Amino acid sequence: MSKNITYFILIIIIGTLLGAFLGKAVSKVFPNDSTVKEMLAIEINPGLKPTTLDLGILEITFGSVVKMNITAVVGLLITAVVFRKLIL
């Protein structure tokens, strides 16, 4: 894998994690019935639900779910811009 692809994947993961963390932190600040808190709490969960393959002597579970919210997407976009300015 080339150096730019490795940096890009690392920056995307870090940006998404920071965005999700900031979304959770900001949602704690607002009251429970706040519109802003409801907006930040909306999540999309695309992925594969856990599926088990039982072979008798070996049992394997496959699955992967990505939890995305608005702030994670914003963090992803910001890090994509930073990547473009710093690396490309």
N, C-alpha and C positions, 0 to 999 in steps of 0.2 A: 504494500500500500504506500502511496506517495505521502510525502510530508504534509502537503496541503489538505489532503483528505483526512488524515489523522487529526490535524488541528481543527478542521471543520467539524468533525464528529465530536471532538472534545468540547469545543465551544458551544455547539448545539445542546449537548447534554448539560453543561454547566448553566447555560442561559435558561433552559427549561426548568431546571431545579431551582435556580434563584428566583425565577418568576413565580413558580408554585409556592415557594417559601414566603415570598413577599405577599402573595395573595392571601395565604393563611394568616400571616401576621396582621395585615391590614383589616381582614374580616373580623379579627378579635377586638379591634378598636371600636367598631360601629355597634350600636345596639341591635338586639335580635330582630326587631321588626323594621329595620332600615332597608331601604331599596338598594343602597350600595352593597350592603352585605349579601342580599339575595342575588344581586348581579354577580358578585365575586364567587358565590357558592355554586354557580352553574358549572357542572363538569360534564365532559364527554368522555366516555370510556370505550374507545375502540380497541378491538383485539380479539384474541381467541380465549374463550373460557377454558378452564382446566379440563382436559380429557385424559382418561387413564387407559393405557394399553397393558392388559394383563396377559403375560405369556406363561403363566404357571409358576416358573421359578424366578421370574423377573417381572416387576411391575414398574412401568414408566409413566410419568405424568407430564403431559405437554400443556403449555398454556402461556399466554402473555397478554397483559392488559396495560394500556397506557392511559393514565388519568390526565386529562388536559383541562385547564380552566382558562379564563380570559387572561389572567396575569401571566400564566405560563406561555401563552401565545405571544404576549407582548415581550416577555423576556427572550423568547426565541427570535423574534424579529429584531430586537435591539442587538443581540449577539451576532445575528447574521450581518447586520450593518457594520458592527465592530470588526468582524472577521474580514469583511470586504475591504474596509479601510486599512487594516493592519497587515493583512497577508497578501491580498491581490493587488 
